[in-house]
């Protein structure tokens, strides 16, 4: 009679493979989606074990599973090799530990079809298949929510070795336990408890390790971003000081004219020419073009958008930020710096001769300060957690910009909205003004 339990296991696991491995933060350089049906068929072999074929060595089965996962992630989805290896090994580990905890000594005879929970073997298999599906959907669903695939970026060789070691340990303990007891059904209650607790602990260790690894990557990226923001603020302030010096220089123009006249009257032409040249260089008027009501924001726009103008990107600014002084300077740099960087990068990615523009607008609206930035874009980005995925090669150190923007905006009880189509991208912020 057909074993419905392995069929239910295959369906549940395959569904999560299709859904989980598809949600990637990487912009694939190569995708071979035709591989997925082939790999899906190859995966069946692992579930036919002991039914139609026999792969007696658990280590071989685990390695075959990891290879199938790797080919799926690397070749079919186009994820780079190192994170693909880590994702394959990690997902193999959490799968193996599920098998050891739920389908090991406690329920082995039931889920292997050797023992029925009720009189009818067919009805027993149907009931067990439903239980099997429920356990897998809850287990894989929680893992996918807690550790989504897009967060796999930043994996190093040491992480791969740790995950592989946990897989190997779980296979070793299972094989050793089976040899000691000949079969799980002959194991004592104490052995069953020890076996399950051991693999629960190993599973928790693997999940906690991965969660901690992701937090470390995020903290490192945010630290780099904070340092960049501080350097940007210092650069803006230095530029403002330079511009203040130019304004002071212009204000003292009368005194400079008197000094120049005295040099000429005394026949010191060379000194007068030198004085005039120094004055001309010092009095160069920086191109501004931005007046938002905030000196810091003006400087930030000059810093980010003036080079964009020079590269032929059309820039329009109709932003009134006179009532936005309640936003901390550092937070303002985080918000606008990341948004403008993304806008400029999107325009730079467009081919020569295409329409490239950045439009800034907004101002006070009722009890809010509204900011909207629209820019031309080559294509729609894949959304992850409501935010566009980064297209940069180094996913570990990028992709946190808009997340930081959203975090800052939410800290001010504001909202952020993103709209995009095939040719444009816009982000709008509504930040409530503090109550007096």
Secondary structure as the mmCIF struct_conf table of DSSP 4:
data_model
#
loop_
_struct_conf.conf_type_id
_struct_conf.id
_struct_conf.beg_label_comp_id
_struct_conf.beg_label_asym_id
_struct_conf.beg_label_seq_id
_struct_conf.end_label_comp_id
_struct_conf.end_label_asym_id
_struct_conf.end_label_seq_id
HELX_RH_AL_P HELX_RH_AL_P1 UNK A 4 UNK A 20
TURN_TY1_P TURN_TY1_P1 UNK A 21 UNK A 22
BEND BEND1 UNK A 25 UNK A 26
BEND BEND2 UNK A 29 UNK A 29
TURN_TY1_P TURN_TY1_P2 UNK A 33 UNK A 33
HELX_RH_AL_P HELX_RH_AL_P2 UNK A 34 UNK A 47
BEND BEND3 UNK A 48 UNK A 48
STRN STRN1 UNK A 49 UNK A 49
TURN_TY1_P TURN_TY1_P3 UNK A 50 UNK A 52
STRN STRN2 UNK A 53 UNK A 53
HELX_RH_AL_P HELX_RH_AL_P3 UNK A 58 UNK A 71
HELX_RH_PI_P HELX_RH_PI_P1 UNK A 72 UNK A 76
BEND BEND4 UNK A 77 UNK A 77
HELX_RH_AL_P HELX_RH_AL_P4 UNK A 81 UNK A 102
BEND BEND5 UNK A 103 UNK A 104
TURN_TY1_P TURN_TY1_P4 UNK A 105 UNK A 107
HELX_RH_AL_P HELX_RH_AL_P5 UNK A 108 UNK A 111
TURN_TY1_P TURN_TY1_P5 UNK A 112 UNK A 113
BEND BEND6 UNK A 114 UNK A 115
BEND BEND7 UNK A 117 UNK A 119
HELX_RH_AL_P HELX_RH_AL_P6 UNK A 121 UNK A 146
BEND BEND8 UNK A 147 UNK A 147
HELX_RH_3T_P HELX_RH_3T_P1 UNK A 149 UNK A 152
TURN_TY1_P TURN_TY1_P6 UNK A 153 UNK A 154
HELX_RH_AL_P HELX_RH_AL_P7 UNK A 157 UNK A 181
BEND BEND9 UNK A 182 UNK A 183
HELX_RH_3T_P HELX_RH_3T_P2 UNK A 184 UNK A 186
HELX_RH_AL_P HELX_RH_AL_P8 UNK A 189 UNK A 251
TURN_TY1_P TURN_TY1_P7 UNK A 252 UNK A 252
HELX_RH_AL_P HELX_RH_AL_P9 UNK A 253 UNK A 265
TURN_TY1_P TURN_TY1_P8 UNK A 266 UNK A 267
HELX_RH_AL_P HELX_RH_AL_P10 UNK A 269 UNK A 282
TURN_TY1_P TURN_TY1_P9 UNK A 283 UNK A 283
HELX_LH_PP_P HELX_LH_PP_P1 UNK A 284 UNK A 287
BEND BEND10 UNK A 293 UNK A 293
HELX_RH_AL_P HELX_RH_AL_P11 UNK A 295 UNK A 310
TURN_TY1_P TURN_TY1_P10 UNK A 311 UNK A 312
STRN STRN3 UNK A 314 UNK A 319
TURN_TY1_P TURN_TY1_P11 UNK A 322 UNK A 323
TURN_TY1_P TURN_TY1_P12 UNK A 325 UNK A 326
BEND BEND11 UNK A 327 UNK A 327
HELX_RH_AL_P HELX_RH_AL_P12 UNK A 329 UNK A 348
TURN_TY1_P TURN_TY1_P13 UNK A 349 UNK A 349
BEND BEND12 UNK A 350 UNK A 350
HELX_LH_PP_P HELX_LH_PP_P2 UNK A 351 UNK A 351
TURN_TY1_P TURN_TY1_P14 UNK A 352 UNK A 353
BEND BEND13 UNK A 354 UNK A 354
STRN STRN4 UNK A 357 UNK A 365
TURN_TY1_P TURN_TY1_P15 UNK A 366 UNK A 367
STRN STRN5 UNK A 368 UNK A 376
BEND BEND14 UNK A 378 UNK A 379
HELX_LH_PP_P HELX_LH_PP_P3 UNK A 380 UNK A 382
STRN STRN6 UNK A 383 UNK A 384
TURN_TY1_P TURN_TY1_P16 UNK A 385 UNK A 386
STRN STRN7 UNK A 387 UNK A 388
HELX_LH_PP_P HELX_LH_PP_P4 UNK A 389 UNK A 390
BEND BEND15 UNK A 392 UNK A 393
HELX_RH_3T_P HELX_RH_3T_P3 UNK A 395 UNK A 397
BEND BEND16 UNK A 398 UNK A 399
HELX_RH_AL_P HELX_RH_AL_P13 UNK A 401 UNK A 411
TURN_TY1_P TURN_TY1_P17 UNK A 412 UNK A 413
STRN STRN8 UNK A 415 UNK A 420
BEND BEND17 UNK A 422 UNK A 423
STRN STRN9 UNK A 424 UNK A 432
HELX_LH_PP_P HELX_LH_PP_P5 UNK A 433 UNK A 435
#
